[in-house]
C-alpha cells in the first residue's frame, strides 16, 4: 500500500499548494511486500478552498484532505482513469473527480 506524505504547504490566494511524496513498496507475485523494491515519486498538488470545503466542510486541515484524496486515488488506482496510468507530477485535486467519479463517496468514509 502506498504511503502519502505532505512535505510542504504553501498558501495561495485560492487555496494551497502542496509538495507531496508518495512511497510504495512493490509486491512479489504472491502479493507479499518486497521491501527491497520501494518507489518514491514527488508531486505538486493544488487544493482550492472550495474543494476543501466540499470534501471536509472546512473542519479538517487541508493537508489531511490532500492525504485522504491521494490515498483514495491510489487505493482505487485500478479503476481510476489516470493519465498514462500514473499520477501526474503536477495537478489540481479537483481533477481526481474525472479520474475516479466515485471519489467523493470514498473520501466521505476516510475523513
C-alpha positions in Angstrom: 0.0 0.0 0.0 1.3 3.5 -0.9 2.2 6.0 1.8 1.3 9.7 1.2 3.5 12.3 2.9 2.8 16.0 2.7 6.2 17.7 2.8 5.4 21.4 2.3 2.4 23.6 2.3 2.1 27.0 0.6 -1.0 29.1 0.9 -2.2 30.9 -2.2 -5.0 33.3 -3.0 -7.4 30.5 -3.9 -6.2 27.7 -1.6 -3.0 25.8 -1.1 -0.2 24.1 -3.0 1.5 21.0 -1.5 4.7 19.2 -2.2 3.8 15.5 -1.7 6.0 12.4 -1.6 4.4 9.0 -2.3 6.3 5.9 -1.3 5.2 2.5 -2.5 6.5 -1.0 -1.7 6.4 -3.4 -4.6 4.8 -6.8 -4.1 6.1 -10.2 -5.2 3.9 -12.5 -7.3 2.2 -13.9 -4.2 1.3 -10.4 -3.1 3.8 -10.2 -0.2 5.7 -6.9 0.2 9.1 -6.8 -1.4 10.8 -4.3 0.9 13.9 -4.2 -1.4 11.8 -2.5 -4.1 10.5 0.8 -2.9 9.5 3.5 -5.4 9.1 7.2 -4.5 7.5 9.9 -6.5 7.1 13.6 -5.9 4.1 15.7 -6.8 2.9 19.3 -6.7 -0.8 19.2 -5.7 -3.2 22.2 -5.6 -6.2 22.3 -3.4 -8.8 25.0 -3.9 -10.6 26.3 -0.8 -13.9 25.4 -2.4 -12.8 21.7 -2.8 -11.5 21.7 0.7 -14.9 22.9 1.9 -16.7 20.4 -0.3 -14.8 17.4 1.0 -14.4 18.4 4.6 -16.9 21.1 5.4 -13.9 23.2 6.3 -13.5 21.2 9.6 -10.4 19.1 8.7 -7.0 20.5 7.9 -6.3 21.0 4.2 -3.2 18.8 4.4 -5.3 15.9 5.8 -7.7 16.3 2.9 -4.8 16.1 0.5 -3.6 12.9 2.1 -7.1 11.4 2.1 -7.8 12.2 -1.6 -4.5 10.9 -2.8 -4.8 7.7 -0.6 -8.3 7.1 -2.2 -6.9 7.6 -5.7 -4.0 5.2 -5.1 -6.2 2.6 -3.3 -8.6 2.6 -6.3 -5.9 3.1 -9.0 -7.1 0.1 -11.0 -10.5 1.7 -11.6 -9.2 5.3 -11.9 -8.7 6.8 -15.4 -5.3 8.3 -14.6 -3.3 9.9 -17.4 -0.9 7.3 -18.7 -1.9 5.1 -15.7 0.1 7.2 -13.2 -0.4 10.4 -11.1 0.9 13.4 -12.9 3.7 15.3 -11.2 1.6 18.4 -11.1 -2.2 18.6 -10.8 -5.2 20.1 -9.0 -7.1 17.7 -6.7 -10.4 18.6 -8.4 -9.3 16.6 -11.4 -9.4 13.5 -9.3 -13.2 13.6 -9.8 -12.7 13.0 -13.5 -10.2 10.1 -12.9 -12.4 8.5 -10.2 -16.1 9.7 -10.4 -17.0 8.0 -7.1 -14.1 9.6 -5.2 -16.5 11.8 -3.1 -18.1 8.7 -1.7 -14.7 7.2 -0.8 -13.4 10.3 0.8 -16.5 10.6 3.0 -15.6 7.3 4.6 -12.0 8.4 5.2 -12.4 11.9 6.8 
